[in-house]
Amino acid sequence: MTVGAKVKQTLATLKSAQSTLQTYSIQSEDEKFKNICQQALDITHNAIDDLEERIKKIEFEEPEYKGY
């Protein structure tokens, strides 16, 4: 598996985790838990943004990886 594929796989995993955190946050009635979920969502959002930027660089530097 190439580095580009691993980064994209990590991105997909983070997006899945983000979705799960959003679901937990919406379903919970515990405010403390909602705050914890929100903090985790902020962290995953930043990581997702960073990985998306990295993927753009990888695809620019190595066009053969674009779209995989």
N, C-alpha and C positions, 0 to 999 in steps of 0.2 A: 504494500500500500504506500502510495506516495505521500509526501508531506502535505501537499495540497488536499488530497483526499482525507487525510487524518484531521486537518483543520476544519474541513467541511463537515466531517462526521461529528467533531466536537461541537461545532456550531448547531447542528441539528439536535444534539443531545441537550445543549443549553436551552434551546428554544422549547424543547419538550419540558424541561424542568421549570422553565418560566411559566409555561401554561399550567402546569400542575400547581405551582405556587399561587397563581392567580385564582385557580379554582378553590384551593384551600382557604384563601383569604376571603373570597366571596361567601363561602359556605359557613365560615366560622362566626360565632357570635362573641367570641372572646377578643376584646380589644387589644390585649397584650400580644396575643398570637397574630392578630391582623398586623400589628406594628412590626413584629418580627418578619412576617411574610413580606411586608412592604420594603423593609431593609434588604431582604434577600432578593427581591425583585429589582431593586435599584442596582445591586451588585451584578446580577445576571444581565441586566440591560447594558451596563457599561462593558461587561465582558463580550456580549454579543456585538456591540458596536465596534470594539477593538478587533474581534475576529473577522467581521465583515470587511473592515479596512484592510486587514492582512490578506484576506482572500483576493481583494481587488489588486493588491500589489503582486501577489503570486500569479494571478491571471495575466497581469500586464507584463511581468517579467518572463513568464512561461506560457505563451498563448495556447499551447497544446492542452493545458489543464482547464481551459475555460469551458464552463458548462458541465463539468463532471461533478 
